[in-house]
Amino acid sequence: MQQTQVDDIARRLACRDRIAWYCARLEILWDFPSGVQISLSAPPPAIHLRRRWTQRVPYAVSRFATTVEGEDSGSTVGLQAGSEPLRLTDVQLPWRFAERDERLALLDVFLEDFVFHAAMIRKQWRAGELTCLGLALAGMVLGAWDLGIGELASGGDYNRVGLSGFRNLDDFSLMLALLSMIAWAGVLVTIWSRYPIMRENLVYLGIAMLAVQMGSISAHSQSPDFPNGSVARDWAMLGIANLVLFFLSIVVVHRAVIETRDIHVEERHAHPDPRVVQKAWRDHSLRAWSLSLGMWMILVNLMAWSGAHAIADRPPIESYSNLVVAMFVMTGFLSAGFLMHILWYPQFMLGGAEDRIQSVRAREVAGEAPEPIPKAEQGKCPICSNNTPAIRHATGRIEVTCTSECQGLGKPGTSCPECDSTLPTRIECPSCSSNTTIVSHFSRSEAW
């Protein structure tokens, strides 16, 4: 009897040590008095952790300062910062909106996405991206600069258009215009070379941007003070331009990236455990990217309006506003930054797998439609139809969690791989408390 109790205590201690090691891999900080660290890449430690784990801290601390300290070791094996790639599920917020109001839980999800994107931008964006942003800012400033020149403020010579008007510019204005064109050429070459899987979508977004600019110019052609004094035709032209923007940005680009992400997760992150698949879906979230695309669409409209509005008056322009020009420069620079984020993130998330950014319909036309992948089925209570812990995999194998605290997973009626206890053949529904056989928790389509 005493030997059985000793074995049971030893088993519980070993189980607790294993849980502590896995928690360390999930980047939970543990509070211990000593200053010794254990590498997370090593096997589970054979020590007894008897301390409480502390409150979660922001990802920046937990990611780059995660340590697990042992009491029986006199040496230190440090966890190198960045030894494992940071994933979205690794992000931990110092506080949550849901703690104040459960209806604000969605804000926590978006905030985690924003924190992750900010961390990845800070880590991944190097000289190439910063140079591209610098060229974009230089292109906007040089193209809009008129202080000390007066070329734009005077309205120019409206009798000359095209190359004829370009050749008759003031020398300084011509030099700035050429430098602006060179800067924008550098931006285009940089993003074209750095984000190869998004090149097709870059063309679509460029066409959409050009359509909005032409729509705004058309709206100002008859109403220089647009939207003041505008007529229905002015709004119609701008509306058509925004329809083009919406179609190319949302229906084409957004849909292609979303569906490519779906295929990527289903094919490359397939796993018999639905919890692992659910984590992969979370790691490949595109919420922040979708908001970035929406912000880019808004900024493109503001840039197009301010640029056309600044020079829409008939010469000589008496109400030339430097504030409107400054708005044009700022919105143009911000839209370039959001455009880089729109192109960079799919490349960062899917570029390593060499996935082509295409919608499902485009893949079907090209004959590259993926074959349907069988998915694991979550058990449902035959009484209330709510989810239960049982899982049936695509191969037909049924697994259930252990009833003890070890959370082992295995076939019903067999020994638990964690604690050697017998896995149950009947489970109790967590919703209605009905106790039924595990087999009855899954549909039997062959019966029909």
C-alpha positions as CSV (number, residue, x, y, z in Angstrom):
1,M,0.0,0.0,0.0
2,Q,2.8,2.4,0.9
3,Q,4.7,1.5,-2.3
4,T,1.6,2.3,-4.3
5,Q,1.2,5.7,-2.7
6,V,4.9,6.4,-3.3
7,D,4.5,5.5,-7.0
8,D,1.4,7.6,-7.3
9,I,3.2,10.6,-5.8
10,A,6.2,10.1,-8.1
11,R,3.9,9.9,-11.1
12,R,2.2,13.2,-10.1
13,L,5.5,14.9,-9.6
14,A,6.8,13.8,-13.0
15,C,3.5,14.9,-14.6
16,R,3.8,18.3,-13.0
17,D,7.4,18.7,-14.2
18,R,6.3,17.8,-17.8
19,I,3.4,20.3,-17.6
20,A,5.9,23.0,-16.4
21,W,8.2,22.3,-19.3
22,Y,5.4,22.6,-21.8
23,C,4.2,25.8,-20.2
24,A,7.7,27.2,-20.6
25,R,7.5,26.4,-24.3
26,L,4.3,28.4,-24.4
27,E,6.3,31.3,-23.0
28,I,4.7,31.6,-19.5
29,L,7.0,33.1,-16.9
30,W,7.7,31.2,-13.8
31,D,8.7,32.9,-10.5
32,F,11.6,31.2,-8.8
33,P,14.2,32.4,-6.3
34,S,17.3,31.2,-8.1
35,G,18.9,32.7,-11.2
36,V,19.5,29.5,-13.1
37,Q,18.0,28.9,-16.5
38,I,17.1,25.8,-18.5
39,S,17.1,25.7,-22.3
40,L,13.6,25.2,-23.7
41,S,15.1,23.1,-26.5
42,A,16.3,20.5,-24.0
43,P,14.3,17.5,-22.9
44,P,11.7,18.0,-20.1
45,P,13.5,18.7,-16.9
46,A,13.7,16.1,-14.1
47,I,13.2,18.7,-11.4
48,H,10.3,19.5,-9.2
49,L,8.9,23.0,-9.8
50,R,6.9,24.1,-6.8
51,R,6.4,27.7,-7.5
52,R,3.4,29.6,-8.7
53,W,3.4,31.1,-12.2
54,T,3.1,34.8,-12.4
55,Q,0.7,37.0,-14.2
56,R,1.1,37.2,-18.0
57,V,3.3,40.0,-19.3
58,P,3.5,41.7,-22.7
59,Y,4.9,39.6,-25.5
60,A,8.0,41.7,-25.8
61,V,9.1,40.6,-22.3
62,S,7.8,37.1,-22.5
63,R,9.4,36.5,-25.9
64,F,12.8,37.8,-25.4
65,A,13.2,37.3,-21.6
66,T,11.5,33.9,-21.0
67,T,13.4,31.8,-18.5
68,V,12.7,28.7,-16.6
69,E,14.8,28.3,-13.5
70,G,15.7,25.1,-11.8
71,E,16.7,24.4,-8.2
72,D,18.9,21.4,-8.7
73,S,21.2,22.9,-11.4
74,G,24.2,25.1,-10.8
75,S,24.8,26.0,-14.4
76,T,23.0,28.3,-16.8
77,V,21.9,27.5,-20.3
78,G,20.3,30.7,-21.7
79,L,17.5,31.0,-24.2
80,Q,18.8,33.1,-27.0
81,A,16.5,35.9,-28.1
82,G,14.8,35.1,-31.4
83,S,15.9,31.4,-31.3
84,E,12.3,30.5,-32.4
85,P,10.1,32.5,-34.7
86,L,7.5,34.6,-32.9
87,R,4.0,33.5,-33.8
88,L,0.7,35.3,-33.3
89,T,-0.4,32.9,-30.7
90,D,2.7,33.8,-28.7
91,V,1.5,37.4,-28.1
92,Q,0.2,38.1,-24.6
93,L,-1.3,41.4,-23.7
94,P,-0.6,43.0,-20.3
95,W,-4.3,43.7,-19.9
96,R,-7.4,42.9,-21.8
97,F,-10.6,44.8,-22.7
98,A,-12.6,41.6,-21.9
99,E,-11.6,41.9,-18.3
100,R,-13.6,45.1,-18.1
101,D,-16.4,44.1,-20.4
102,E,-16.9,40.7,-22.1
103,R,-18.4,42.4,-25.1
104,L,-15.1,44.0,-25.9
105,A,-13.3,40.7,-26.3
106,L,-13.1,41.3,-30.1
107,L,-10.9,44.3,-29.4
108,D,-8.4,42.1,-27.7
109,V,-8.2,39.9,-30.8
110,F,-7.5,42.9,-33.0
111,L,-5.0,44.4,-30.5
112,E,-3.0,41.1,-30.5
113,D,-2.9,41.2,-34.3
114,F,-1.7,44.8,-34.2
115,V,1.0,44.0,-31.6
116,F,2.2,41.1,-33.7
117,H,2.4,43.1,-36.9
118,A,4.3,45.9,-35.2
119,A,6.8,43.4,-33.8
120,M,7.3,41.7,-37.1
121,I,7.7,45.0,-39.0
122,R,10.3,46.1,-36.4
123,K,12.1,42.8,-36.8
124,Q,11.7,42.2,-40.6
125,W,11.8,45.6,-42.2
126,R,15.4,46.5,-43.0
127,A,17.3,48.9,-45.3
128,G,15.2,47.9,-48.3
129,E,11.9,48.8,-46.8
130,L,13.2,51.9,-45.1
131,T,14.8,53.0,-48.4
132,C,11.5,52.5,-50.2
133,L,9.6,54.6,-47.7
134,G,12.3,57.3,-47.9
135,L,12.0,57.3,-51.7
136,A,8.2,57.5,-51.5
137,L,8.4,60.5,-49.1
138,A,11.0,62.2,-51.4
139,G,8.8,61.6,-54.4
140,M,5.8,63.2,-52.8
141,V,7.8,66.2,-51.5
142,L,9.7,66.8,-54.7
143,G,6.6,66.5,-56.8
144,A,4.6,68.9,-54.7
145,W,7.3,71.4,-53.9
146,D,6.4,74.9,-55.0
147,L,7.9,77.2,-52.4
148,G,10.1,79.8,-54.1
149,I,9.0,78.6,-57.5
150,G,5.3,79.4,-57.9
151,E,4.8,77.1,-60.8
152,L,1.9,75.3,-59.2
153,A,0.5,78.3,-57.3
154,S,0.3,80.3,-60.6
155,G,-1.6,77.6,-62.4
156,G,1.0,77.3,-65.1
157,D,0.4,77.6,-68.8
158,Y,-2.9,75.9,-69.5
159,N,-2.4,76.2,-73.2
160,R,0.4,73.7,-73.2
161,V,-0.3,70.0,-72.3
162,G,1.6,66.8,-72.3
163,L,5.3,66.8,-73.2
164,S,5.0,70.4,-74.6
165,G,4.0,71.6,-71.2
166,F,6.7,69.5,-69.5
167,R,9.4,71.0,-71.7
168,N,8.3,74.6,-70.9
169,L,8.6,74.2,-67.1
170,D,10.9,76.4,-65.1
171,D,14.3,74.8,-64.8
172,F,14.0,74.2,-61.1
173,S,10.5,72.8,-61.5
174,L,11.7,70.5,-64.2
175,M,14.6,69.2,-62.1
176,L,12.3,68.5,-59.1
177,A,9.8,66.8,-61.4
178,L,12.5,64.5,-62.9
179,L,13.9,63.7,-59.4
180,S,10.3,62.9,-58.3
181,M,9.9,60.5,-61.2
182,I,13.2,58.8,-60.4
183,A,12.2,58.4,-56.8
184,W,8.9,56.8,-57.7
185,A,10.7,54.5,-60.2
186,G,12.9,53.4,-57.3
187,V,9.9,52.7,-55.2
188,L,8.3,50.6,-57.9
189,V,11.5,48.6,-58.6
190,T,12.0,48.0,-54.9
191,I,8.6,46.6,-54.1
192,W,8.5,44.7,-57.4
193,S,11.7,42.8,-56.5
194,R,11.1,42.3,-52.8
195,Y,7.5,40.9,-53.0
196,P,7.5,38.5,-56.0
197,I,4.3,36.6,-55.1
198,M,2.4,39.9,-54.9
199,R,3.4,41.3,-58.3
200,E,0.2,40.6,-60.0
201,N,-1.8,42.1,-57.1
202,L,0.5,45.2,-57.2
203,V,-0.6,45.8,-60.8
204,Y,-4.2,45.6,-59.7
205,L,-3.7,48.0,-56.9
206,G,-1.8,50.4,-59.1
207,I,-4.7,50.4,-61.6
208,A,-7.2,51.0,-58.7
209,M,-5.1,53.9,-57.4
210,L,-4.9,55.5,-60.9
211,A,-8.7,55.1,-61.4
212,V,-9.4,57.0,-58.1
213,Q,-7.0,59.8,-59.1
214,M,-8.6,60.1,-62.5
215,G,-12.1,60.1,-60.9
216,S,-11.1,62.9,-58.5
217,I,-9.6,64.9,-61.4
218,S,-12.8,64.5,-63.3
219,A,-14.9,65.5,-60.3
220,H,-12.9,68.7,-60.0
221,S,-12.9,69.6,-63.7
222,Q,-16.4,71.1,-63.5
223,S,-16.5,71.9,-59.8
224,P,-13.1,73.3,-58.7
225,D,-14.3,73.6,-55.1
226,F,-15.5,70.0,-55.0
227,P,-17.5,68.8,-53.1
228,N,-18.9,72.4,-52.7
229,G,-20.9,73.4,-55.8
230,S,-20.8,69.9,-57.2
231,V,-23.4,68.2,-59.4
232,A,-24.5,64.6,-59.8
233,R,-22.1,64.0,-62.7
234,D,-19.1,64.9,-60.5
235,W,-20.2,62.4,-57.9
236,A,-20.9,59.8,-60.5
237,M,-17.4,59.9,-61.9
238,L,-15.9,59.6,-58.4
239,G,-18.3,56.8,-57.6
240,I,-17.4,54.8,-60.7
241,A,-13.7,55.2,-59.8
242,N,-14.3,53.9,-56.3
243,L,-16.2,51.0,-57.7
244,V,-13.1,50.1,-59.6
245,L,-11.1,50.5,-56.5
246,F,-13.4,48.3,-54.5
247,F,-13.6,45.6,-57.1
248,L,-9.8,45.4,-57.6
249,S,-8.9,45.8,-54.0
250,I,-11.6,43.7,-52.3
251,V,-13.0,41.3,-54.8
252,V,-9.7,40.5,-56.6
253,V,-6.7,41.2,-54.2
254,H,-8.3,40.6,-50.8
255,R,-10.2,37.5,-52.0
256,A,-7.0,36.0,-53.6
257,V,-4.9,36.5,-50.5
258,I,-7.7,35.1,-48.2
259,E,-8.3,32.0,-50.3
260,T,-4.6,31.4,-50.7
261,R,-4.2,31.6,-47.0
262,D,-7.0,29.1,-46.5
263,I,-5.4,26.6,-48.9
264,H,-2.0,27.1,-47.3
265,V,-3.3,26.3,-43.8
266,E,-5.4,23.3,-45.0
267,E,-2.6,21.8,-46.9
268,R,0.6,22.6,-45.0
269,H,-0.8,22.7,-41.5
270,A,-3.0,19.7,-41.5
271,H,-3.0,17.8,-38.2
272,P,-5.1,15.1,-36.6
273,D,-5.6,17.3,-33.5
274,P,-8.1,20.1,-34.2
275,R,-6.6,22.2,-31.5
276,V,-3.3,22.4,-33.5
277,V,-5.2,23.3,-36.7
278,Q,-7.1,26.0,-34.8
279,K,-3.8,27.4,-33.6
280,A,-2.5,27.5,-37.1
281,W,-5.6,29.4,-38.3
282,R,-5.0,31.9,-35.5
283,D,-1.3,32.2,-36.5
284,H,-2.4,33.0,-40.1
285,S,-4.9,35.6,-39.2
286,L,-5.5,38.4,-41.7
287,R,-7.6,40.8,-39.6
288,A,-4.9,43.5,-39.3
289,W,-3.9,43.0,-42.9
290,S,-7.6,43.5,-44.0
291,L,-7.8,46.7,-42.0
292,S,-4.6,47.9,-43.5
293,L,-6.1,47.4,-47.0
294,G,-9.2,49.4,-45.9
295,M,-7.0,52.2,-44.6
296,W,-5.1,52.3,-47.9
297,M,-8.3,52.7,-49.8
298,I,-9.3,55.6,-47.6
299,L,-5.9,57.3,-47.9
300,V,-5.9,56.9,-51.7
301,N,-9.2,58.8,-51.8
302,L,-7.9,61.5,-49.6
303,M,-4.6,61.8,-51.5
304,A,-6.5,62.0,-54.9
305,W,-8.9,64.6,-53.6
306,S,-6.2,66.9,-52.0
307,G,-4.0,66.6,-55.0
308,A,-6.7,67.6,-57.4
309,H,-8.2,70.2,-55.1
310,A,-4.9,72.1,-54.7
311,I,-4.6,72.9,-58.4
312,A,-8.3,72.7,-59.5
313,D,-8.9,76.5,-59.6
314,R,-8.5,78.3,-62.9
315,P,-5.2,80.4,-63.2
316,P,-4.2,82.6,-61.7
317,I,-4.9,80.6,-58.6
318,E,-5.7,83.0,-55.7
319,S,-6.7,80.5,-53.1
320,Y,-3.7,78.1,-53.4
321,S,-3.5,76.4,-50.0
322,N,-0.2,74.9,-48.7
323,L,-2.2,73.0,-46.1
324,V,-4.0,71.1,-48.8
325,V,-0.7,70.4,-50.4
326,A,0.7,69.2,-47.1
327,M,-2.3,66.9,-46.8
328,F,-1.6,65.5,-50.2
329,V,2.0,64.8,-49.2
330,M,1.1,63.2,-45.9
331,T,-1.7,61.0,-47.2
332,G,0.4,60.0,-50.2
333,F,3.3,59.0,-47.9
334,L,1.0,57.1,-45.5
335,S,-0.7,55.3,-48.4
336,A,2.7,54.2,-49.7
337,G,3.5,52.8,-46.2
338,F,0.2,50.9,-46.1
339,L,0.7,49.6,-49.6
340,M,4.1,48.2,-48.5
341,H,2.4,46.5,-45.6
342,I,-0.3,45.1,-47.9
343,L,2.4,43.6,-50.2
344,W,4.8,42.6,-47.4
345,Y,2.6,40.6,-45.1
346,P,1.4,37.9,-47.6
347,Q,5.0,37.6,-48.8
348,F,6.1,37.2,-45.2
349,M,3.4,34.7,-44.3
350,L,3.2,32.7,-47.6
351,G,6.3,33.5,-49.5
352,G,8.5,30.8,-47.8
353,A,6.1,28.2,-49.0
354,E,6.2,29.5,-52.6
355,D,2.4,29.7,-52.8
356,R,0.9,31.6,-55.6
357,I,-1.6,34.3,-54.6
358,Q,-4.7,33.2,-56.5
359,S,-8.4,32.9,-55.8
360,V,-10.0,29.4,-55.8
361,R,-11.8,30.3,-59.1
362,A,-8.5,31.3,-60.7
363,R,-6.9,28.0,-59.6
364,E,-9.9,26.1,-61.1
365,V,-9.5,27.9,-64.4
366,A,-5.7,27.2,-64.4
367,G,-6.4,23.5,-63.5
368,E,-4.6,23.9,-60.1
369,A,-7.6,23.5,-57.8
370,P,-6.6,21.7,-54.6
371,E,-8.2,18.4,-53.8
372,P,-10.6,18.4,-50.8
373,I,-8.8,17.3,-47.6
374,P,-10.8,15.3,-45.1
375,K,-11.1,17.0,-41.7
376,A,-11.3,15.7,-38.2
377,E,-14.8,15.7,-36.7
378,Q,-15.5,17.1,-33.2
379,G,-17.9,15.0,-31.2
380,K,-21.4,16.4,-30.5
381,C,-23.7,15.3,-27.7
382,P,-26.6,13.2,-29.0
383,I,-28.9,14.9,-26.5
384,C,-28.1,18.7,-26.8
385,S,-25.9,18.7,-29.9
386,N,-23.1,20.7,-28.2
387,N,-19.4,19.9,-28.7
388,T,-17.8,17.3,-26.5
389,P,-14.1,16.4,-25.9
390,A,-14.2,13.4,-28.3
391,I,-12.5,13.7,-31.7
392,R,-12.9,11.4,-34.8
393,H,-10.0,11.9,-37.3
394,A,-10.2,11.6,-41.0
395,T,-8.9,8.0,-40.8
396,G,-11.9,7.1,-38.6
397,R,-9.9,6.8,-35.4
398,I,-11.7,8.2,-32.3
399,E,-9.7,9.8,-29.5
400,V,-10.9,11.1,-26.2
401,T,-9.1,13.0,-23.4
402,C,-8.3,11.4,-20.1
403,T,-10.6,12.0,-17.2
404,S,-7.6,12.7,-14.8
405,E,-5.6,15.9,-14.7
406,C,-3.0,14.7,-17.1
407,Q,-5.0,15.7,-20.2
408,G,-3.7,12.6,-22.1
409,L,-5.3,11.7,-25.4
410,G,-6.0,8.3,-26.9
411,K,-8.4,5.6,-28.1
412,P,-11.3,4.9,-25.8
413,G,-10.8,1.8,-23.6
414,T,-7.0,1.9,-23.9
415,S,-4.4,3.0,-21.5
416,C,-3.7,6.8,-21.2
417,P,-0.2,7.5,-22.6
418,E,0.4,10.0,-19.8
419,C,-0.9,8.4,-16.6
420,D,-1.6,4.8,-17.7
421,S,-5.2,5.0,-16.5
422,T,-7.9,3.5,-18.7
423,L,-9.5,6.0,-21.1
424,P,-13.3,6.2,-20.8
425,T,-15.7,4.7,-23.3
426,R,-18.5,7.0,-22.1
427,I,-18.2,10.7,-21.5
428,E,-20.4,13.3,-19.8
429,C,-21.6,16.2,-21.8
430,P,-20.2,19.5,-20.3
431,S,-23.5,21.2,-21.3
432,C,-26.4,18.9,-20.3
433,S,-24.4,16.5,-18.1
434,S,-25.8,13.4,-20.0
435,N,-23.6,10.3,-19.9
436,T,-23.5,8.5,-23.2
437,T,-21.2,6.3,-25.2
438,I,-18.5,8.0,-27.2
439,V,-19.6,6.3,-30.5
440,S,-23.0,8.0,-30.3
441,H,-21.3,11.4,-30.4
442,F,-20.5,11.1,-34.1
443,S,-22.7,11.0,-37.2
444,R,-23.1,7.7,-39.1
445,S,-23.7,8.6,-42.7
446,E,-23.5,5.0,-43.8
447,A,-26.7,4.3,-42.0
448,W,-28.5,6.3,-44.7
